[in-house]
């Protein structure tokens, strides 16, 4: 699974619970974590020290990609201190790292659900904004991979509220719009006996598809436009702009000029996406080849 330093939880109830000790923050950067982890290094009661030790052990296991081992340590920390929000957040993250996108086995889906369940507990427990964001984004991604598109959309909307300048969340919303629209279009063509390359020509069928897909397509285009406004070189967003314009053309058989215009726009977005992908690859290669300053 395929992003902001977290602080120890600061709500009053948590402070009261841990008022017996003082802490100095130690920053530990786990290699594959999206963000640094801030862990409290505490001189504390035996119980608190034990929970912190399990958290540390979990971070070390995570750093070496032992996600199952990390999950055991994070769970052990929670068994000692059920209100240890960071332990729960990283337990969820360790579960999420064990999920394999595209694997439809029951065990793999169950792993994704375990992660989502833990993220939900974090979200229900008055987390900080950073903890909230770090829960809704992976929960959205997992829900999308499980094909729960409405649920994924709800999480991505929350992510946009929390981080309105993050282009990828708008892109994912647009991707959900296209996915749902393409499913409806595929079903309509199948019922008409058409191949994927054949466009719908019956006006009644076009009208029915437009009634089902128009809002999704228009929303998707707007969301991808927002993603491109925030990140103009976002080649994947350009690619899906192409696909959304083609979805709109599918239900425009009663308006040949509109269909022609949207197909032309789709081709233009394809050209833009190819050019942007090439430019991005060249930029990445140049940055890799440039020696880092000491």
NUKEBA-257453 format. One line per 2 residues: number of its first residue (from 1); their letters; for each residue x, y, z of N, C-alpha, C. Coordinates in Angstrom, 2 decimals. Layout:
// NUKEBA-257453
NUM	A	X,Y,Z,X,Y,Z,X,Y,Z ~ ... $
//
This chain:
// NUKEBA-257453
1	XX	0.82,-1.16,0.00,0.00,0.00,0.00,0.87,1.22,0.00 ~ 0.22,1.06,-1.65,0.76,2.19,-2.15,0.25,2.92,-1.39 $
3	XX	1.02,11.55,4.57,2.08,10.95,3.94,3.02,11.85,4.54 ~ 3.65,13.35,7.33,3.38,14.35,8.22,3.72,13.71,9.53 $
5	XX	4.48,14.19,10.24,5.00,13.70,11.51,3.89,13.72,12.54 ~ 3.69,12.60,13.26,2.64,12.55,14.26,3.20,12.92,15.61 $
7	XX	2.33,13.48,16.44,2.71,13.85,17.79,2.02,12.92,18.77 ~ 2.56,12.73,19.96,1.85,11.93,20.96,0.50,12.54,21.24 $
9	XX	-0.44,11.70,21.54,-1.80,12.16,21.76,-1.86,13.14,22.91 ~ -2.65,14.25,22.71,-2.58,15.32,23.69,-3.91,15.65,24.34 $
11	XX	-4.95,14.82,24.13,-6.23,15.15,24.76,-6.12,14.99,26.27 ~ -7.02,15.64,26.99,-6.91,15.73,28.45,-7.00,14.38,29.13 $
13	XX	-7.88,13.48,28.61,-8.03,12.19,29.27,-6.74,11.39,29.17 ~ -6.08,11.49,28.02,-4.84,10.76,27.84,-3.75,11.34,28.75 $
15	XX	-3.74,12.66,28.89,-2.75,13.28,29.77,-2.97,12.85,31.22 ~ -4.22,12.77,31.62,-4.49,12.35,32.99,-4.03,10.90,33.21 $
17	XX	-4.30,10.08,32.21,-3.95,8.66,32.34,-2.45,8.49,32.49 ~ -1.67,9.37,31.82,-0.23,9.24,31.83,0.44,10.37,32.60 $
19	XX	-0.24,10.87,33.60,0.32,11.99,34.36,1.41,11.56,35.33 ~ 1.60,10.23,35.48,2.60,9.74,36.43,4.02,9.83,35.90 $
21	XX	4.16,10.19,34.63,5.51,10.22,34.09,5.70,11.39,33.15 ~ 6.95,11.70,32.87,7.27,12.73,31.89,8.00,12.09,30.73 $
23	XX	7.92,12.73,29.56,8.45,12.11,28.36,9.30,13.08,27.56 ~ 10.32,12.55,26.93,11.05,13.31,25.92,10.89,12.58,24.61 $
25	XX	10.61,13.30,23.53,10.29,12.65,22.27,11.55,12.19,21.55 ~ 11.48,10.97,21.05,12.55,10.42,20.25,11.99,10.12,18.88 $
27	XX	12.59,10.66,17.85,12.08,10.44,16.50,12.76,9.22,15.89 ~ 11.93,8.28,15.47,12.43,7.06,14.84,11.86,7.01,13.44 $
29	XX	12.70,6.92,12.43,12.22,6.88,11.05,12.29,5.45,10.54 ~ 11.13,4.85,10.38,11.09,3.50,9.84,11.19,3.57,8.33 $
31	XX	11.95,2.66,7.74,12.34,2.78,6.34,11.16,2.91,5.41 ~ 10.12,2.04,5.57,9.04,2.12,4.62,7.82,2.84,5.12 $
33	XX	7.87,3.44,6.26,6.72,4.19,6.75,6.56,5.46,5.94 ~ 5.30,5.87,5.83,5.02,7.09,5.08,5.57,8.31,5.79 $
35	XX	5.57,8.27,7.10,6.01,9.43,7.87,6.87,8.97,9.03 ~ 7.62,9.89,9.63,8.35,9.52,10.84,7.39,9.21,11.98 $
37	XX	7.83,8.38,12.90,7.01,8.05,14.07,7.58,8.80,15.26 ~ 6.72,9.49,15.96,7.18,10.11,17.20,6.79,9.20,18.35 $
39	XX	7.77,8.69,19.06,7.50,7.77,20.16,7.96,8.39,21.46 ~ 7.15,8.27,22.47,7.52,8.83,23.77,8.54,7.93,24.44 $
41	XX	9.66,8.54,24.83,10.68,7.83,25.61,10.46,8.22,27.05 ~ 9.88,7.33,27.83,9.34,7.74,29.12,10.01,7.02,30.27 $
43	XX	10.20,7.76,31.35,10.56,7.15,32.63,9.23,6.98,33.35 ~ 8.77,5.79,33.48,7.37,5.60,33.79,7.16,4.41,34.69 $
45	XX	5.89,4.16,34.92,5.51,2.95,35.63,5.93,1.75,34.78 ~ 6.00,0.59,35.39,6.38,-0.61,34.67,5.42,-0.88,33.52 $
47	XX	4.14,-0.60,33.74,3.14,-0.85,32.70,3.40,0.02,31.48 ~ 3.60,1.31,31.72,3.82,2.23,30.62,5.13,1.92,29.91 $
49	XX	6.17,1.62,30.66,7.46,1.28,30.08,7.34,0.03,29.21 ~ 6.57,-0.94,29.66,6.40,-2.17,28.90,5.69,-1.90,27.57 $
51	XX	4.66,-1.05,27.60,3.95,-0.71,26.36,4.86,0.02,25.40 ~ 5.66,0.94,25.92,6.60,1.69,25.08,7.66,0.77,24.50 $
53	XX	8.13,-0.19,25.28,9.12,-1.15,24.78,8.54,-1.98,23.64 ~ 7.29,-2.40,23.78,6.65,-3.16,22.70,6.51,-2.29,21.44 $
55	XX	6.18,-1.02,21.65,6.07,-0.11,20.51,7.41,0.01,19.80 ~ 8.48,0.15,20.56,9.82,0.26,19.97,10.16,-1.00,19.18 $
57	XX	9.87,-2.14,19.77,10.17,-3.41,19.10,9.38,-3.53,17.81 ~ 8.14,-3.06,17.85,7.31,-3.09,16.64,7.88,-2.22,15.54 $
59	XX	8.38,-1.04,15.91,8.98,-0.13,14.94,10.21,-0.77,14.30 ~ 11.04,-1.42,15.10,12.24,-2.08,14.57,11.84,-3.19,13.59 $
61	XX	10.85,-3.99,13.97,10.39,-5.06,13.08,9.84,-4.47,11.79 ~ 9.09,-3.39,11.91,8.52,-2.73,10.73,9.64,-2.22,9.82 $
63	XX	10.66,-1.65,10.43,11.77,-1.09,9.66,12.42,-2.16,8.79 ~ 12.43,-3.39,9.27,13.03,-4.49,8.51,11.97,-5.29,7.75 $
65	XX	10.83,-4.67,7.51,9.75,-5.25,6.69,9.13,-6.51,7.28 ~ 9.31,-6.71,8.58,8.66,-7.84,9.26,7.32,-7.33,9.78 $
67	XX	6.36,-7.21,8.88,5.09,-6.58,9.24,4.26,-7.44,10.18 ~ 4.32,-8.76,10.00,3.59,-9.65,10.92,4.18,-9.56,12.32 $
69	XX	5.52,-9.55,12.41,6.16,-9.40,13.72,5.87,-8.06,14.34 ~ 5.86,-7.00,13.52,5.55,-5.67,14.02,4.14,-5.63,14.58 $
71	XX	3.20,-6.26,13.87,1.82,-6.26,14.34,1.69,-6.92,15.71 ~ 2.45,-7.98,15.94,2.39,-8.66,17.24,2.87,-7.73,18.36 $
73	XX	3.92,-6.98,18.10,4.42,-6.05,19.12,3.44,-4.90,19.35 ~ 2.86,-4.36,18.29,1.90,-3.27,18.45,0.66,-3.76,19.21 $
75	XX	0.24,-4.99,18.91,-0.90,-5.56,19.63,-0.55,-5.77,21.10 ~ 0.68,-6.19,21.37,1.11,-6.38,22.76,1.10,-5.05,23.50 $
77	XX	1.52,-3.98,22.83,1.48,-2.65,23.45,0.04,-2.26,23.78 ~ -0.88,-2.59,22.90,-2.29,-2.27,23.13,-2.89,-3.14,24.24 $
79	XX	-2.42,-4.36,24.35,-2.91,-5.22,25.44,-2.53,-4.61,26.78 ~ -1.37,-3.97,26.84,-0.92,-3.32,28.07,-1.62,-1.99,28.27 $
81	XX	-1.73,-1.21,27.18,-2.32,0.13,27.25,-3.30,0.30,26.09 ~ -4.58,-0.03,26.28,-5.57,0.04,25.19,-5.77,1.45,24.62 $
83	XX	-5.33,2.48,25.33,-5.49,3.85,24.85,-4.24,4.38,24.13 ~ -3.32,3.50,23.80,-2.08,3.89,23.14,-2.40,4.07,21.64 $
85	XX	-2.83,5.27,21.27,-3.32,5.53,19.92,-2.29,5.23,18.85 ~ -1.05,5.63,19.08,-0.02,5.37,18.07,0.19,3.88,17.85 $
87	XX	0.13,3.10,18.91,0.28,1.65,18.75,-0.84,1.10,17.88 ~ -2.06,1.59,18.10,-3.19,1.12,17.30,-3.06,1.56,15.85 $
89	XX	-2.61,2.80,15.65,-2.43,3.31,14.29,-1.39,2.48,13.54 ~ -0.32,2.13,14.21,0.71,1.35,13.53,0.38,-0.13,13.46 $
91	XX	-0.48,-0.60,14.35,-1.00,-1.96,14.19,-1.81,-2.02,12.89 ~ -2.68,-1.03,12.69,-3.47,-0.97,11.47,-2.57,-0.89,10.24 $
93	XX	-1.51,-0.07,10.34,-0.59,0.08,9.22,0.16,-1.21,8.93 ~ 0.55,-1.92,9.97,1.25,-3.20,9.78,0.33,-4.23,9.11 $
95	XX	-0.95,-4.24,9.50,-1.90,-5.11,8.82,-2.03,-4.70,7.35 ~ -2.15,-3.39,7.11,-2.33,-2.91,5.74,-1.14,-3.28,4.85 $
97	XX	0.07,-3.27,5.43,1.25,-3.62,4.64,1.25,-5.10,4.25 ~ 0.52,-5.92,4.98,0.46,-7.34,4.64,-0.58,-7.66,3.59 $
99	XX	-1.45,-6.68,3.29,-2.45,-6.88,2.25,-1.79,-6.80,0.88 ~ -2.16,-7.72,-0.02,-1.60,-7.76,-1.37,-2.69,-7.39,-2.36 $
101	XX	-2.54,-6.23,-2.99,-3.54,-5.78,-3.96,-3.68,-6.78,-5.10 ~ -4.92,-7.13,-5.42,-5.17,-8.06,-6.51,-5.35,-9.50,-6.07 $
103	XX	-4.92,-9.82,-4.86,-5.10,-11.16,-4.31,-6.51,-11.26,-3.75 ~ -7.32,-12.11,-4.37,-8.74,-12.21,-3.99,-9.01,-13.29,-2.95 $
105	XX	-7.96,-13.83,-2.34,-8.18,-14.88,-1.35,-8.88,-14.32,-0.11 ~ -9.60,-15.20,0.57,-10.32,-14.79,1.78,-9.35,-14.29,2.85 $
107	XX	-8.19,-14.96,2.96,-7.22,-14.57,3.99,-6.69,-13.17,3.72 ~ -6.44,-12.85,2.46,-5.93,-11.53,2.12,-6.98,-10.45,2.37 $
109	XX	-8.21,-10.74,2.00,-9.30,-9.79,2.26,-9.50,-9.59,3.76 ~ -9.36,-10.66,4.52,-9.51,-10.56,5.98,-8.42,-9.68,6.57 $
111	XX	-7.21,-9.74,6.01,-6.12,-8.89,6.48,-6.46,-7.42,6.24 ~ -7.00,-7.13,5.07,-7.42,-5.76,4.77,-8.51,-5.30,5.74 $
113	XX	-9.44,-6.19,6.04,-10.52,-5.82,6.96,-10.00,-5.59,8.36 ~ -9.01,-6.37,8.79,-8.40,-6.14,10.10,-7.80,-4.73,10.17 $
115	XX	-7.13,-4.34,9.11,-6.53,-3.00,9.07,-7.62,-1.94,9.14 ~ -8.66,-2.09,8.33,-9.75,-1.11,8.32,-10.40,-1.01,9.69 $
117	XX	-10.61,-2.15,10.33,-11.24,-2.15,11.66,-10.40,-1.36,12.67 ~ -9.09,-1.51,12.60,-8.22,-0.77,13.53,-8.20,0.73,13.21 $
119	XX	-8.19,1.06,11.93,-8.26,2.48,11.55,-9.58,3.10,12.04 ~ -10.66,2.34,11.98,-11.95,2.83,12.45,-11.91,3.12,13.96 $
121	XX	-11.24,2.27,14.71,-11.13,2.50,16.16,-10.36,3.78,16.43 ~ -9.27,4.00,15.69,-8.52,5.24,15.84,-9.42,6.44,15.55 $
123	XX	-10.19,6.36,14.47,-11.04,7.48,14.06,-12.16,7.75,15.06 ~ -12.59,6.71,15.76,-13.67,6.85,16.72,-13.20,7.36,18.07 $
125	XX	-11.88,7.49,18.24,-11.32,7.78,19.56,-10.73,9.19,19.66 ~ -11.36,10.15,18.97,-10.95,11.56,19.04,-9.46,11.74,18.77 $
127	XX	-8.98,11.29,17.58,-7.55,11.42,17.28,-7.19,12.85,16.89 ~ -5.90,13.13,16.82,-5.44,14.40,16.28,-5.73,14.43,14.77 $
129	XX	-5.63,15.61,14.17,-5.86,15.71,12.73,-4.88,14.85,11.95 ~ -3.62,14.82,12.38,-2.63,14.02,11.69,-2.94,12.53,11.81 $
131	XX	-3.34,12.09,12.99,-3.71,10.69,13.16,-4.96,10.37,12.36 ~ -5.88,11.31,12.29,-7.10,11.11,11.50,-6.75,10.93,10.02 $
133	XX	-5.89,11.84,9.51,-5.52,11.77,8.09,-4.80,10.46,7.79 ~ -3.91,10.07,8.69,-3.14,8.85,8.47,-3.99,7.60,8.64 $
135	XX	-5.22,7.75,9.08,-6.15,6.62,9.15,-7.09,6.60,7.94 ~ -7.61,7.77,7.54,-8.62,7.77,6.48,-8.02,7.42,5.12 $
137	XX	-6.78,7.85,4.84,-6.21,7.58,3.52,-5.98,6.08,3.28 ~ -5.29,5.36,4.18,-5.14,3.92,3.94,-6.47,3.16,4.02 $
139	XX	-7.39,3.62,4.87,-8.71,2.97,4.91,-9.42,3.15,3.58 ~ -9.26,4.33,2.97,-9.85,4.59,1.66,-9.23,3.68,0.61 $
141	XX	-7.89,3.58,0.64,-7.20,2.75,-0.35,-7.59,1.28,-0.23 ~ -7.65,0.79,1.00,-8.04,-0.60,1.20,-9.48,-0.84,0.76 $
143	XX	-10.36,0.09,1.07,-11.76,-0.05,0.66,-11.87,-0.07,-0.86 ~ -11.08,0.78,-1.52,-11.08,0.79,-2.99,-10.63,-0.55,-3.53 $
145	XX	-9.55,-1.09,-2.98,-9.04,-2.38,-3.45,-10.02,-3.52,-3.19 ~ -10.83,-3.37,-2.16,-11.86,-4.37,-1.87,-13.13,-4.12,-2.68 $
147	XX	-13.07,-3.11,-3.58,-14.19,-2.76,-4.47,-15.40,-2.23,-3.71 ~ -15.15,-1.63,-2.55,-16.22,-0.96,-1.79,-16.12,0.52,-2.13 $
149	XX	-16.59,0.87,-3.31,-16.30,2.19,-3.85,-17.02,3.32,-3.10 ~ -18.23,3.09,-2.65,-18.93,4.13,-1.89,-18.21,4.41,-0.56 $
151	XX	-17.79,3.34,0.10,-17.07,3.48,1.36,-15.73,4.18,1.13 ~ -15.04,3.79,0.06,-13.76,4.44,-0.27,-13.97,5.93,-0.53 $
153	XX	-15.05,6.26,-1.25,-15.34,7.66,-1.52,-15.58,8.46,-0.26 ~ -16.26,7.86,0.70,-16.50,8.56,1.98,-15.18,8.88,2.67 $
155	XX	-14.26,7.92,2.68,-12.96,8.15,3.32,-12.15,9.21,2.57 ~ -12.18,9.15,1.24,-11.41,10.15,0.48,-11.98,11.55,0.66 $
157	XX	-13.29,11.67,0.83,-13.88,12.99,1.11,-13.35,13.53,2.44 ~ -13.25,12.66,3.43,-12.69,13.09,4.72,-11.23,13.50,4.55 $
159	XX	-10.50,12.76,3.72,-9.09,13.09,3.48,-8.97,14.46,2.83 ~ -9.86,14.77,1.91,-9.84,16.08,1.24,-10.15,17.19,2.24 $
161	XX	-11.08,16.94,3.14,-11.39,17.94,4.18,-10.17,18.21,5.04 ~ -9.40,17.17,5.33,-8.24,17.30,6.21,-7.03,17.86,5.48 $
163	XX	-6.90,17.56,4.19,-5.74,18.01,3.42,-6.19,18.43,2.02 ~ -6.81,19.61,1.91,-7.39,20.02,0.62,-6.37,20.30,-0.47 $
165	XX	-5.09,20.36,-0.14,-4.07,20.62,-1.15,-3.39,19.34,-1.66 ~ -3.87,18.20,-1.25,-3.27,16.94,-1.68,-3.96,16.45,-2.95 $
167	XX	-3.24,16.49,-4.07,-3.83,16.18,-5.38,-4.32,14.74,-5.48 ~ -3.60,13.81,-4.86,-3.93,12.40,-5.06,-5.32,12.04,-4.55 $
169	XX	-5.79,12.69,-3.52,-7.12,12.36,-3.00,-8.21,12.73,-4.01 ~ -8.04,13.86,-4.70,-8.99,14.23,-5.76,-8.89,13.23,-6.91 $
171	XX	-7.66,12.84,-7.24,-7.47,11.86,-8.30,-8.20,10.56,-7.97 ~ -8.07,10.09,-6.73,-8.72,8.84,-6.36,-10.24,8.95,-6.41 $
173	XX	-10.76,10.10,-6.04,-12.21,10.32,-6.17,-12.63,10.24,-7.64 ~ -11.82,10.86,-8.52,-12.11,10.78,-9.95,-12.01,9.37,-10.47 $
175	XX	-11.04,8.61,-9.96,-10.88,7.21,-10.35,-12.10,6.39,-9.94 ~ -12.62,6.66,-8.75,-13.84,5.97,-8.31,-15.00,6.31,-9.23 $
177	XX	-15.15,7.60,-9.58,-16.22,8.00,-10.50,-16.10,7.25,-11.83 ~ -14.88,7.21,-12.37,-14.70,6.51,-13.65,-14.99,5.02,-13.50 $
179	XX	-14.52,4.40,-12.43,-14.72,2.97,-12.24,-16.19,2.62,-12.21 ~ -16.98,3.39,-11.48,-18.41,3.11,-11.39,-19.11,3.37,-12.73 $
181	XX	-18.70,4.44,-13.41,-19.30,4.74,-14.72,-18.94,3.66,-15.74 ~ -17.70,3.20,-15.72,-17.28,2.19,-16.69,-18.00,0.87,-16.45 $
183	XX	-18.28,0.55,-15.20,-19.03,-0.68,-14.91,-20.44,-0.61,-15.49 ~ -21.09,0.55,-15.34,-22.44,0.72,-15.89,-22.42,0.66,-17.42 $
185	XX	-21.40,1.27,-18.03,-21.29,1.25,-19.49,-21.02,-0.16,-20.01 ~ -20.14,-0.90,-19.32,-19.85,-2.28,-19.73,-21.10,-3.14,-19.65 $
187	XX	-21.88,-2.96,-18.60,-23.13,-3.72,-18.45,-24.10,-3.39,-19.57 ~ -24.23,-2.08,-19.89,-25.15,-1.65,-20.94,-24.75,-2.24,-22.29 $
189	XX	-23.46,-2.23,-22.59,-23.00,-2.77,-23.87,-23.21,-4.28,-23.94 ~ -22.97,-4.95,-22.82,-23.17,-6.39,-22.79,-24.63,-6.74,-23.08 $
191	XX	-25.54,-5.98,-22.49,-26.97,-6.23,-22.72,-27.38,-5.94,-24.15 ~ -26.63,-5.05,-24.83,-26.92,-4.72,-26.23,-26.15,-5.61,-27.20 $
193	XX	-25.30,-6.49,-26.68,-24.52,-7.37,-27.53,-23.38,-6.66,-28.23 ~ -22.88,-5.58,-27.66,-21.80,-4.81,-28.27,-20.46,-5.19,-27.67 $
195	XX	-19.41,-5.07,-28.48,-18.05,-5.25,-27.97,-17.61,-3.94,-27.32 ~ -16.47,-3.99,-26.62,-15.96,-2.79,-25.96,-15.63,-1.68,-26.97 $
197	XX	-15.22,-2.06,-28.17,-14.84,-1.05,-29.17,-16.03,-0.44,-29.89 ~ -17.19,-1.06,-29.77,-18.39,-0.55,-30.43,-19.09,0.45,-29.51 $
199	XX	-19.47,1.61,-30.07,-20.17,2.62,-29.28,-21.68,2.41,-29.37 ~ -22.36,2.76,-28.32,-23.82,2.64,-28.28,-24.43,3.60,-29.29 $
201	XX	-25.38,3.10,-30.08,-26.01,3.94,-31.10,-27.51,4.10,-30.89 ~ -28.10,3.22,-30.09,-29.54,3.32,-29.85,-29.82,4.46,-28.88 $
203	XX	-30.68,5.38,-29.28,-30.91,6.58,-28.47,-31.50,6.26,-27.10 ~ -32.38,5.29,-27.05,-32.97,4.94,-25.75,-31.90,4.41,-24.80 $
205	XX	-30.99,3.61,-25.34,-29.91,3.07,-24.52,-28.97,4.18,-24.07 ~ -28.70,5.13,-24.97,-27.85,6.27,-24.61,-28.50,7.09,-23.50 $
207	XX	-29.81,7.32,-23.62,-30.51,8.11,-22.62,-30.48,7.42,-21.26 ~ -30.64,6.10,-21.26,-30.62,5.34,-20.00,-29.23,5.39,-19.38 $
209	XX	-28.19,5.26,-20.21,-26.82,5.30,-19.69,-26.48,6.70,-19.18 ~ -26.96,7.72,-19.89,-26.72,9.10,-19.45,-27.36,9.36,-18.09 $
211	XX	-28.56,8.87,-17.90,-29.24,9.06,-16.62,-28.46,8.42,-15.48 ~ -27.80,7.30,-15.78,-27.05,6.60,-14.73,-25.65,7.17,-14.53 $
213	XX	-25.02,7.64,-15.61,-23.59,7.96,-15.55,-23.24,9.43,-15.58 ~ -24.14,10.29,-16.00,-23.76,11.68,-16.24,-23.16,12.36,-15.01 $
215	XX	-23.79,12.20,-13.86,-23.29,12.85,-12.66,-21.91,12.33,-12.28 ~ -21.72,11.01,-12.40,-20.41,10.43,-12.08,-19.33,10.99,-13.01 $
217	XX	-19.65,11.07,-14.29,-18.66,11.55,-15.27,-18.32,13.01,-15.02 ~ -19.34,13.84,-14.81,-19.08,15.27,-14.59,-18.31,15.48,-13.29 $
219	XX	-18.68,14.75,-12.24,-17.95,14.86,-10.98,-16.50,14.41,-11.16 ~ -16.31,13.31,-11.90,-14.97,12.80,-12.11,-14.09,13.78,-12.86 $
221	XX	-14.63,14.42,-13.88,-13.86,15.40,-14.65,-13.47,16.57,-13.74 ~ -14.40,17.05,-12.93,-14.11,18.17,-12.03,-13.03,17.79,-11.02 $
223	XX	-13.09,16.59,-10.50,-12.11,16.17,-9.50,-10.71,16.01,-10.11 ~ -10.65,15.48,-11.31,-9.36,15.36,-11.97,-8.81,16.73,-12.36 $
225	XX	-9.69,17.64,-12.74,-9.25,19.01,-13.02,-8.63,19.63,-11.77 ~ -9.24,19.38,-10.61,-8.69,19.90,-9.35,-7.33,19.27,-9.06 $
227	XX	-7.22,17.97,-9.29,-5.94,17.30,-9.08,-4.85,17.90,-9.98 ~ -5.20,18.22,-11.21,-4.24,18.80,-12.14,-3.94,20.26,-11.83 $
229	XX	-4.90,20.93,-11.25,-4.66,22.31,-10.78,-3.60,22.30,-9.68 ~ -3.68,21.31,-8.80,-2.72,21.21,-7.69,-1.40,20.60,-8.14 $
231	XX	-1.45,19.72,-9.13,-0.24,19.02,-9.59,-0.30,18.94,-11.13 ~ 0.13,19.98,-11.81,-0.03,20.05,-13.28,0.64,18.93,-14.05 $
233	XX	1.65,18.28,-13.50,2.36,17.21,-14.21,1.81,15.82,-13.88 ~ 0.63,15.74,-13.30,0.04,14.48,-12.83,-0.44,13.67,-14.03 $
235	XX	0.44,12.82,-14.57,0.13,12.13,-15.82,-1.00,11.11,-15.68 ~ -1.12,10.46,-14.52,-2.24,9.53,-14.33,-3.58,10.25,-14.38 $
237	XX	-3.64,11.45,-13.80,-4.87,12.23,-13.86,-5.22,12.58,-15.30 ~ -4.22,12.89,-16.10,-4.46,13.18,-17.52,-5.00,11.94,-18.23 $
239	XX	-4.43,10.78,-17.92,-4.89,9.54,-18.54,-6.35,9.25,-18.23 ~ -6.76,9.51,-17.01,-8.15,9.24,-16.66,-9.09,10.35,-17.14 $
241	XX	-8.56,11.55,-17.40,-9.37,12.56,-18.07,-9.76,12.03,-19.45 ~ -8.81,11.42,-20.15,-9.10,10.78,-21.43,-10.25,9.79,-21.29 $
243	XX	-10.17,8.93,-20.29,-11.19,7.89,-20.13,-12.55,8.47,-19.77 ~ -12.57,9.50,-18.96,-13.86,10.10,-18.58,-14.52,10.82,-19.76 $
245	XX	-13.73,11.46,-20.60,-14.31,12.07,-21.81,-14.87,10.99,-22.73 ~ -14.25,9.85,-22.78,-14.78,8.75,-23.58,-16.07,8.20,-22.97 $
247	XX	-16.14,8.17,-21.64,-17.38,7.74,-21.00,-18.52,8.70,-21.35 ~ -18.22,10.00,-21.38,-19.25,10.97,-21.73,-19.70,10.80,-23.18 $
249	XX	-18.73,10.53,-24.06,-19.07,10.34,-25.48,-19.98,9.12,-25.66 ~ -19.86,8.12,-24.78,-20.65,6.90,-24.91,-22.16,7.17,-24.88 $
251	XX	-22.59,8.13,-24.08,-24.04,8.35,-23.99,-24.50,9.57,-24.79 ~ -23.71,9.98,-25.80,-24.05,11.16,-26.59,-24.45,10.82,-28.03 $
253	XX	-25.01,9.62,-28.23,-25.38,9.24,-29.59,-26.51,10.11,-30.15 ~ -27.24,10.79,-29.28,-28.29,11.70,-29.75,-27.74,13.09,-30.04 $
255	XX	-26.42,13.27,-29.87,-25.76,14.55,-30.14,-24.41,14.27,-30.78 ~ -24.40,13.98,-32.10,-23.16,13.58,-32.78,-22.02,14.59,-32.64 $
257	XX	-22.33,15.88,-32.64,-21.28,16.89,-32.52,-20.62,16.86,-31.14 ~ -21.45,16.67,-30.12,-20.89,16.57,-28.76,-20.02,15.33,-28.63 $
259	XX	-20.48,14.22,-29.22,-19.69,12.99,-29.17,-18.35,13.19,-29.88 ~ -18.39,13.79,-31.04,-17.16,14.04,-31.80,-16.20,14.94,-31.01 $
261	XX	-16.73,15.97,-30.37,-15.92,16.90,-29.59,-15.28,16.21,-28.39 ~ -16.06,15.36,-27.71,-15.52,14.69,-26.52,-14.48,13.63,-26.90 $
263	XX	-14.67,12.96,-28.02,-13.67,11.99,-28.46,-12.37,12.70,-28.85 ~ -12.51,13.88,-29.45,-11.32,14.67,-29.79,-10.59,15.10,-28.51 $
265	XX	-11.37,15.56,-27.51,-10.76,15.96,-26.23,-10.08,14.78,-25.57 ~ -10.69,13.59,-25.66,-10.09,12.39,-25.08,-8.74,12.10,-25.72 $
267	XX	-8.67,12.20,-27.04,-7.40,11.97,-27.74,-6.34,12.99,-27.30 ~ -6.76,14.23,-27.12,-5.83,15.27,-26.68,-5.29,14.98,-25.29 $
269	XX	-6.16,14.49,-24.39,-5.70,14.14,-23.05,-4.75,12.95,-23.08 ~ -4.97,12.03,-24.02,-4.03,10.91,-24.18,-2.65,11.42,-24.55 $
271	XX	-2.61,12.34,-25.50,-1.32,12.91,-25.92,-0.65,13.65,-24.77 ~ -1.44,14.39,-23.99,-0.89,15.11,-22.84,-0.32,14.13,-21.80 $
273	XX	-1.06,13.06,-21.57,-0.62,12.08,-20.57,0.70,11.43,-21.00 ~ 0.81,11.08,-22.27,2.04,10.45,-22.77,3.22,11.41,-22.63 $
275	XX	3.00,12.67,-23.02,4.07,13.67,-22.93,4.48,13.91,-21.48 ~ 3.48,14.00,-20.59,3.78,14.25,-19.18,4.50,13.07,-18.55 $
277	XX	4.09,11.86,-18.90,4.76,10.67,-18.35,6.22,10.63,-18.79 ~ 6.47,10.97,-20.04,7.85,11.00,-20.55,8.67,12.06,-19.82 $
279	XX	8.08,13.27,-19.67,8.78,14.36,-18.99,9.06,14.00,-17.53 ~ 8.10,13.38,-16.87,8.30,12.99,-15.48,9.40,11.94,-15.34 $
281	XX	9.44,11.00,-16.29,10.47,9.96,-16.24,11.85,10.57,-16.47 ~ 11.93,11.50,-17.42,13.21,12.16,-17.69,13.68,12.98,-16.49 $
283	XX	12.75,13.65,-15.85,13.08,14.44,-14.67,13.58,13.55,-13.53 ~ 12.89,12.42,-13.33,13.30,11.50,-12.27,14.68,10.92,-12.55 $
285	XX	14.95,10.59,-13.83,16.25,10.05,-14.18,17.36,11.07,-13.97 ~ 17.06,12.34,-14.33,18.05,13.39,-14.15,18.35,13.63,-12.68 $
287	XX	17.31,13.60,-11.85,17.49,13.82,-10.41,18.28,12.67,-9.79 ~ 18.05,11.46,-10.27,18.79,10.29,-9.77,20.26,10.37,-10.14 $
289	XX	20.53,10.91,-11.35,21.91,10.98,-11.83,22.70,12.14,-11.24 ~ 21.96,13.12,-10.68,22.64,14.30,-10.11,23.21,13.96,-8.74 $
291	XX	24.51,14.14,-8.55,25.10,13.84,-7.22,24.48,14.73,-6.16 ~ 24.23,14.13,-5.01,23.67,14.90,-3.90,24.74,15.77,-3.27 $
293	XX	24.31,16.94,-2.87,25.25,17.86,-2.21,25.59,17.32,-0.82 ~ 26.86,17.42,-0.41,27.25,16.90,0.91,26.60,17.73,2.02 $
//
